[in-house]
Amino acid sequence: MARRGAKNSTGIARLENLQAHDAWAGFVCVRCGMLNTVRIGQKLLAPDDALESCRWSCGKCGFEHGKDSALPDWDNWPGEATAAGSAPAMRFWQGFFRIHTENPSSYWKQCNTCGRVLPFQAFSRHAGWGPLERQMECRSCKGAINAVLNPLRTKEQMQESASRRRVSELLLKGENERMDFADLFKRFGGKCFKTGQKLDIHARETWELDHILPSTWLYPMTKANACLLSKEANQNKKAAWPSHFYTNNELIELARITGADLSLLASREPVVNPEIDVDACVTRYLKVREGGNLQKRVKELRDLLDSRGLSAGLSAANKRLLGHA
């Protein structure tokens, strides 16, 4: 493990000489069952390229995972099916590399604080940070760091991220549809779409509705934007853009079930809702109660519209109202 760097203001040091933004692949050896990780670097692999170029060796038994390798002598497989170059073996290796490379959420990352190589979901999102766009610290270490830093942050800093979420949700007030839970369970077969876990419609504490296209990008909860997930799966997704959480095959199936636009779901970068009625949202948001902090509310609204590139869509009157004229 790389040596510790100088302590920062938290007293928790980062690791030096560690490529904190690199992506890793994690795989279980098909012979001995050991979990292995392989450093991929700053460019993610396409499944077909991985099949052609990758030869991943197990750190325990040395078995090489690649398209030219025979499969282990599994009792429930006929010998001819495990032979190197056979059609079943080639199809197996094709699926093997697709599983581990076709989607950012398939990859792993190394925490620059504890040094562990952990799955994608162990890191919170950070736009522009490496091919996975994940923070450098895992969520465990980030929690420890925040326990030190949060008391040092100003009240304004603490409220900034929560404010953006709150403003997004309030802008959408009146846009969300009433959900028919029975219909939702029927369409998704009563199972968590991500894990396949059987869910009980009456055990509301065990399942949640996923905003497939997140509300932070101003997409309301509608029948075409609702996915049935277990509580744990939905907490893992949080506000992730769909292509950063769901696999390609899952995106295709989601579009089939919900009628959503597949090209939008598959976009590699988040896209602000192009159909949002910005002026209507502004009108709703500025209906503040008497005694409320109107100046603060106007500033929050203006900041959100600017950050999402929506100010240009305002009417001339609302531009003047928010100080953009």
C-alpha positions as CSV (number, residue, x, y, z in Angstrom):
1,M,0.0,0.0,0.0
2,A,1.2,3.5,-0.8
3,R,2.6,5.5,2.2
4,R,0.6,8.0,4.0
5,G,0.8,11.7,3.0
6,A,0.9,14.7,5.2
7,K,-2.1,15.1,7.5
8,N,-4.7,17.6,6.4
9,S,-7.0,19.7,8.6
10,T,-9.0,16.6,9.5
11,G,-6.0,14.7,10.8
12,I,-6.9,11.9,8.4
13,A,-4.1,11.5,5.8
14,R,-4.6,10.5,2.1
15,L,-2.4,7.9,0.5
16,E,0.5,9.2,-1.7
17,N,1.4,7.8,-5.1
18,L,-2.1,6.4,-5.6
19,Q,-4.0,6.9,-8.9
20,A,-7.1,7.9,-7.1
21,H,-9.3,8.4,-10.2
22,D,-8.4,5.1,-11.9
23,A,-11.0,2.5,-12.6
24,W,-10.6,-1.1,-11.6
25,A,-12.4,-4.3,-12.7
26,G,-13.4,-6.8,-10.1
27,F,-14.0,-10.4,-11.0
28,V,-14.5,-13.8,-9.2
29,C,-12.1,-16.5,-10.5
30,V,-14.1,-19.1,-12.4
31,R,-11.8,-21.9,-11.1
32,C,-11.2,-21.2,-7.4
33,G,-13.8,-18.5,-6.6
34,M,-11.3,-15.9,-5.3
35,L,-12.3,-12.2,-5.7
36,N,-9.7,-10.4,-7.8
37,T,-9.3,-6.7,-8.9
38,V,-7.4,-5.4,-11.9
39,R,-6.4,-1.8,-12.5
40,I,-8.0,-0.5,-15.8
41,G,-6.8,3.1,-15.7
42,Q,-8.4,6.3,-17.0
43,K,-10.2,4.8,-20.0
44,L,-13.1,2.4,-19.5
45,L,-13.2,-0.8,-21.6
46,A,-15.7,-1.6,-24.3
47,P,-16.9,-5.3,-23.8
48,D,-15.8,-6.4,-27.3
49,D,-12.3,-4.8,-26.8
50,A,-12.0,-6.4,-23.4
51,L,-12.8,-9.8,-24.9
52,E,-10.1,-9.4,-27.6
53,S,-7.4,-7.9,-25.4
54,C,-7.8,-8.8,-21.8
55,R,-6.2,-11.8,-20.0
56,W,-7.0,-11.5,-16.3
57,S,-5.0,-13.9,-14.1
58,C,-6.3,-15.1,-10.7
59,G,-4.0,-14.0,-7.9
60,K,-4.6,-17.2,-6.0
61,C,-4.6,-20.1,-8.5
62,G,-3.2,-18.3,-11.6
63,F,-6.1,-19.2,-13.8
64,E,-6.1,-17.0,-16.9
65,H,-9.5,-15.5,-17.8
66,G,-9.6,-14.8,-21.6
67,K,-11.2,-15.9,-24.8
68,D,-8.4,-18.4,-25.6
69,S,-8.8,-20.2,-22.2
70,A,-10.6,-23.5,-21.6
71,L,-13.2,-23.4,-18.9
72,P,-12.7,-25.4,-15.7
73,D,-13.9,-29.0,-15.7
74,W,-17.3,-28.4,-14.2
75,D,-19.2,-31.5,-13.4
76,N,-22.5,-30.2,-14.9
77,W,-20.8,-29.2,-18.2
78,P,-19.9,-31.7,-20.9
79,G,-16.2,-31.7,-21.7
80,E,-16.7,-30.5,-25.3
81,A,-18.5,-27.4,-24.0
82,T,-15.5,-26.3,-21.8
83,A,-12.9,-26.7,-24.5
84,A,-10.9,-23.6,-25.5
85,G,-12.4,-22.1,-28.6
86,S,-15.7,-24.0,-28.5
87,A,-18.9,-22.1,-29.1
88,P,-20.2,-22.4,-25.5
89,A,-16.8,-21.3,-24.1
90,M,-16.6,-18.3,-26.4
91,R,-20.1,-17.3,-25.5
92,F,-19.2,-17.7,-21.8
93,W,-16.1,-15.4,-22.1
94,Q,-18.1,-12.9,-24.1
95,G,-20.7,-12.7,-21.3
96,F,-17.9,-12.6,-18.7
97,F,-16.3,-9.5,-20.0
98,R,-19.6,-7.8,-20.7
99,I,-20.6,-8.2,-17.1
100,H,-17.5,-6.5,-15.9
101,T,-17.1,-3.7,-18.4
102,E,-20.3,-2.7,-20.1
103,N,-21.4,0.0,-17.6
104,P,-19.6,2.3,-15.2
105,S,-21.4,0.8,-12.3
106,S,-19.7,-2.5,-13.1
107,Y,-16.3,-1.1,-12.2
108,W,-14.4,-0.7,-8.9
109,K,-12.3,2.1,-7.5
110,Q,-9.6,2.5,-4.9
111,C,-10.2,4.8,-1.9
112,N,-7.3,7.2,-1.5
113,T,-7.8,7.3,2.3
114,C,-8.2,3.6,3.4
115,G,-6.6,2.1,0.3
116,R,-9.3,-0.5,-0.3
117,V,-10.5,-1.3,-3.8
118,L,-14.3,-1.2,-3.6
119,P,-17.3,-1.4,-5.9
120,F,-18.5,1.6,-7.8
121,Q,-21.5,2.2,-5.4
122,A,-19.1,2.6,-2.5
123,F,-18.2,6.1,-3.8
124,S,-20.4,9.1,-4.1
125,R,-20.8,11.0,-7.4
126,H,-18.4,13.8,-8.3
127,A,-18.8,15.2,-11.9
128,G,-15.6,15.3,-13.9
129,W,-13.5,13.2,-11.5
130,G,-12.0,10.4,-13.6
131,P,-13.8,8.0,-15.9
132,L,-16.2,6.9,-13.2
133,E,-17.0,10.4,-11.9
134,R,-16.8,9.3,-8.3
135,Q,-15.2,10.9,-5.3
136,M,-11.7,9.9,-4.2
137,E,-12.8,8.7,-0.7
138,C,-15.2,5.8,-0.2
139,R,-18.4,6.6,1.6
140,S,-17.0,5.1,4.9
141,C,-14.0,7.4,4.9
142,K,-16.0,10.3,3.6
143,G,-18.3,9.9,6.6
144,A,-15.3,10.0,9.0
145,I,-13.9,13.0,7.3
146,N,-17.2,14.8,7.3
147,A,-17.6,14.1,11.0
148,V,-14.5,16.3,11.4
149,L,-15.2,18.9,8.7
150,N,-19.0,19.5,9.2
151,P,-18.7,21.3,12.5
152,L,-16.1,23.6,10.8
153,R,-18.4,24.5,7.9
154,T,-20.5,27.6,7.9
155,K,-24.3,27.4,8.1
156,E,-24.5,28.6,4.5
157,Q,-22.1,25.8,3.3
158,M,-24.1,23.1,5.1
159,Q,-27.3,24.3,3.5
160,E,-26.1,24.7,-0.1
161,S,-26.5,21.1,-1.4
162,A,-29.7,20.6,0.5
163,S,-31.1,23.8,-0.9
164,R,-30.5,22.7,-4.5
165,R,-32.4,19.5,-3.9
166,R,-35.3,21.3,-2.1
167,V,-35.6,23.9,-4.8
168,S,-35.7,21.2,-7.5
169,E,-38.5,19.3,-5.7
170,L,-40.5,22.5,-5.2
171,L,-40.1,23.5,-8.8
172,L,-41.7,20.2,-9.7
173,K,-44.6,20.6,-7.3
174,G,-47.8,20.1,-9.4
175,E,-45.9,18.2,-12.1
176,N,-45.8,14.8,-10.3
177,E,-48.4,12.2,-11.2
178,R,-50.3,10.2,-8.6
179,M,-48.9,6.7,-8.7
180,D,-51.0,3.5,-9.1
181,F,-49.0,1.1,-6.9
182,A,-51.0,-2.0,-8.0
183,D,-50.2,-1.1,-11.7
184,L,-46.6,-0.4,-10.8
185,F,-46.2,-3.9,-9.2
186,K,-47.9,-5.5,-12.1
187,R,-45.6,-3.9,-14.7
188,F,-42.5,-4.8,-12.8
189,G,-43.7,-8.3,-11.9
190,G,-43.7,-7.5,-8.2
191,K,-39.9,-7.5,-8.1
192,C,-37.0,-5.1,-7.5
193,F,-36.0,-4.2,-11.1
194,K,-32.3,-4.1,-10.1
195,T,-31.9,-7.1,-7.9
196,G,-34.9,-9.3,-8.8
197,Q,-35.9,-9.4,-5.1
198,K,-39.5,-10.3,-4.6
199,L,-41.4,-7.4,-3.0
200,D,-44.6,-7.2,-1.0
201,I,-46.8,-4.3,-2.0
202,H,-48.1,-4.2,1.6
203,A,-44.6,-3.9,3.2
204,R,-44.1,-0.3,2.1
205,E,-41.0,0.1,4.2
206,T,-39.1,-2.5,2.0
207,W,-39.6,-0.8,-1.4
208,E,-39.4,2.6,-3.0
209,L,-40.1,4.4,-6.3
210,D,-37.0,5.4,-8.3
211,H,-37.1,8.6,-10.2
212,I,-35.4,6.9,-13.3
213,L,-34.5,10.4,-14.6
214,P,-33.7,12.3,-11.3
215,S,-35.7,15.2,-9.9
216,T,-32.4,17.1,-9.5
217,W,-32.5,17.4,-13.3
218,L,-36.1,18.5,-13.1
219,Y,-37.9,15.3,-14.2
220,P,-41.2,14.8,-12.3
221,M,-42.4,11.4,-11.0
222,T,-44.6,10.0,-13.7
223,K,-45.7,6.5,-14.9
224,A,-43.0,6.7,-17.6
225,N,-40.4,7.8,-15.0
226,A,-41.1,5.4,-12.2
227,C,-39.2,2.2,-11.4
228,L,-39.9,-0.3,-8.6
229,L,-36.8,-0.9,-6.5
230,S,-36.1,-2.4,-3.1
231,K,-35.2,0.2,-0.5
232,E,-31.6,-0.8,-0.5
233,A,-31.3,-0.6,-4.3
234,N,-32.9,2.8,-4.4
235,Q,-30.6,4.1,-1.7
236,N,-27.6,2.9,-3.8
237,K,-28.9,4.7,-6.9
238,K,-29.7,7.9,-5.1
239,A,-29.7,10.7,-7.7
240,A,-27.6,8.9,-10.2
241,W,-28.3,9.4,-13.9
242,P,-29.8,6.1,-15.2
243,S,-26.9,5.2,-17.5
244,H,-24.6,5.5,-14.4
245,F,-26.6,2.9,-12.5
246,Y,-28.4,0.6,-14.8
247,T,-26.7,-1.7,-17.3
248,N,-27.4,-1.3,-21.1
249,N,-29.8,-4.3,-21.1
250,E,-31.6,-2.9,-18.0
251,L,-32.0,0.5,-19.8
252,I,-33.5,-1.3,-22.8
253,E,-35.9,-3.2,-20.6
254,L,-36.8,-0.1,-18.6
255,A,-37.7,1.8,-21.8
256,R,-39.8,-1.2,-22.9
257,I,-41.7,-1.4,-19.5
258,T,-42.2,2.4,-19.0
259,G,-42.3,3.8,-22.5
260,A,-39.4,6.2,-21.6
261,D,-37.1,7.5,-24.3
262,L,-34.2,5.1,-24.5
263,S,-31.8,7.6,-26.1
264,L,-32.4,9.9,-23.1
265,L,-31.9,7.0,-20.5
266,A,-28.7,5.9,-22.3
267,S,-27.2,9.4,-22.4
268,R,-23.7,9.3,-20.8
269,E,-24.2,12.8,-19.4
270,P,-27.2,14.2,-17.5
271,V,-29.7,16.2,-19.5
272,V,-31.9,18.9,-18.0
273,N,-35.6,18.1,-18.7
274,P,-36.2,19.9,-22.0
275,E,-40.0,20.0,-21.5
276,I,-40.0,21.7,-18.1
277,D,-42.2,24.9,-18.1
278,V,-39.7,27.2,-16.4
279,D,-42.1,30.1,-16.1
280,A,-44.8,28.0,-14.5
281,C,-42.2,26.6,-12.0
282,V,-41.0,30.1,-11.1
283,T,-44.6,31.2,-10.5
284,R,-45.2,28.2,-8.2
285,Y,-41.9,28.6,-6.4
286,L,-42.5,32.3,-5.6
287,K,-45.7,31.7,-3.8
288,V,-44.1,32.1,-0.4
289,R,-45.9,32.4,2.9
290,E,-46.0,35.7,4.5
291,G,-43.1,36.1,6.8
292,G,-40.9,33.8,4.7
293,N,-37.5,34.9,3.5
294,L,-38.3,36.1,0.0
295,Q,-34.8,37.3,-0.8
296,K,-33.3,34.0,0.1
297,R,-35.9,32.1,-2.0
298,V,-35.2,34.3,-5.1
299,K,-31.5,33.8,-4.8
300,E,-31.9,30.0,-4.5
301,L,-34.1,29.9,-7.5
302,R,-31.8,32.1,-9.6
303,D,-28.8,30.0,-8.6
304,L,-30.5,26.7,-9.6
305,L,-31.8,28.1,-12.9
306,D,-28.3,29.4,-13.8
307,S,-26.6,26.1,-12.8
308,R,-29.0,24.1,-15.0
309,G,-28.9,26.6,-18.0
310,L,-32.6,27.4,-17.7
311,S,-32.5,31.1,-17.3
312,A,-32.6,31.7,-21.0
313,G,-36.0,30.0,-21.2
314,L,-37.6,32.5,-18.8
315,S,-40.1,35.1,-20.1
316,A,-38.9,38.7,-20.3
317,A,-41.1,39.5,-17.3
318,N,-39.6,36.7,-15.1
319,K,-36.1,37.6,-16.3
320,R,-36.6,41.1,-14.9
321,L,-38.2,39.7,-11.8
322,L,-35.2,37.6,-11.0
323,G,-32.7,40.2,-12.0
324,H,-31.6,38.8,-15.3
325,A,-32.9,41.6,-17.6
